[in-house]
Amino acid sequence: MPRAQHAPLPTGMILLALLSLLLVGAIFGFFYAWVCSTMWGLDAADPAVAIAAMQAMNASVRNAAFAPAFFGTPVVLILTALVARAQDRSRSAAAFLGAGLVYLLGGLVLTMVVNVPMNEALALVVIPQDVAAAQQIWTEYSGTWQVWNTARTVASAVAVVLTGLALMLLNEVND
């Protein structure tokens, strides 16, 4: 196996790599915040308040601040992999590609297939006045939603680690 050589990084490659890191870090942080604070806080609240708050948060998340990290992360990671590969930085390219695919499947697709339909169903719920009925709705929603949110958080964390690895390998050029 030929030894890797170090070569100067073109500015475009540096910018793409940093944008990849920024986006994957942002989406991991978004999912992670739900794991370690938001859902615990909602679980501790009155169930009617938790349902109303979750409905409001789900309605507000589709915005220009969230979209680049959610939708752009796999695009930028895969584009960065292609540029790295074109520059004979194949080990780095493989790590960027791995990060893009892990997030695409474990973050974006999982969200669209599981969390979004759950959120849309919750949006249709009329919050009951009965505390026990509201508690049952919230408990059924929250437990399942958190399992899948944890899965997408783990996938996003793996994507962050792979992006970090890709950055560490970026100076290597194939012989």
N, C-alpha and C positions, 0 to 999 in steps of 0.2 A: 504494500500500500504506500503510495507516495506521501511524503511529508507535506503538511500544509505550509504554505508560505504566507507571510503577512504582506498585505498590500494596502496602500492608502484608500480610505473610503471616499467615494464621491459624495458630494454634498447632498444630492438627491437621495442616495441610499441612507445617509444619516437621518435626513428629515423623515423619510418613510418609516425607518426603524423607530424613531422617537414617537411619531404619530401612532404607530402600532402599539407601543408601550402605553402611551397616554390613553388610548381608547380601551384597550383590554383592562387596564387598571381602573378606569372609570366604571366600566360595566361590572367588574368584579366588586368594586366598592358599593355600587348600587345594590346588587343582590345581597352582599354581606350585611349591609345596614338593615335589611329586612330580617335577616337571621338573628342578629345580636341585639336589636333594640325595637324596631317598629312592631313586629308581630308579638313580642313579649309584652310590650306596652298595650297593644290592643287586646291581648288575651286578659290582661289585668283590669281592663276597663269594663264598664257596664256593657253587656252584649249589644244592646241597641245602639250605643255610641260607637262600638267597634264596627258594627255593620255599616253605619252611616259614614264613619271615617274612611273605611276601606272603599266604599262606593265612591266617595269624593276623591280619594287618592288615585284609584283606578281611572276615573274620568279625567283626571288632570295629567296623568303621566304621558299621554300622547302629545308631545310638544317638541319644539325645535331644540331644546337643550338635551333631551333624552335620546332623540332619534339618531344622531351621529354615533353615539356609543353603542346603542342597541343594534342598529342596522349596519352601521359602517365598519364595525370592528372586524367581522370576517372578511369583508371586501378588502380592507386595508391590509390585514394580515396576509391574505393570499396574494395580493398585489406585491407586497413587500417580498414574499417568498419568490415570486416570479422574477422580480428585479434582481434579487440576490442570486438566484440560479443563473440568470443571464450573465451575471458578473463572475461566474464560476465559484460562488460561495455556497457550495451545495449543502454542507452540514448546517449552516445557518438557515439556508432556504428550507431545508427539511423541518427544522424546528419552527420556523414561522408558519409553514404550511400546516404542521401538526397543531399549532395553536389556533390557527384559523378554522380548521376542521372540527377540533374539539369544541370551540365556542359555537360554531355554526350549529352543530348537532345538539350539544349539551346545554347550550344557552338559548340561542335564538329559536331553533325549531322546537325544543322542549317547551319554551314559553308559549309559542304560538299554538302548540297542540294541547297543552295541559292548562297552564296558568291563565291564558287569555280566555278560553271558554269558561273556566271557573269564575273569572272576574265578570264576564258578561252575564252569566247566570245570576251572580250575586247582585248585579246592577238592577235586575228585574224584581228583586225581592222587595216587597213592601214590609217595612220593619214592624213586627207585631208589638202591640202594647204589653202583651204578656211576657214577663221576664223569662220564664221557663222556655217559652217558644223561641224567643230571641236567642237565648243561650244555646238551644239545640241547633238552630241554624248556624250560629257562629262557630260552635264546637265542630260541627261536621265540615264546615268550610275551612276553618283555620288549620286543623290538623293535617288534612290532605294537602292543602296549599303549601304549608310549611315543609312537608316532605319533599315536594317537587321543587320548591325554592331552594332548599338545601342542595338538592342534586344539581341545579343550575349554578349555584354558588361554587360547589366543588369543581364542576367543569370549567367555570371561569377562572378559578384559582389555578387549575392545571394549565390553562391557556396563558395565564400570567407567568407561571414558571417556565413554560416552553418559550415564551417571548424573551424572558430573561436569558435563557440558554442561547437563544438565537442571537441576542445582542453580544453575549460573551464570545460566540463563534464567528461573529461578523468579519473580523479581520483576516480570517483564514481563507486563502484562495487555493483552489485545487491546482496541482501541477499539470 
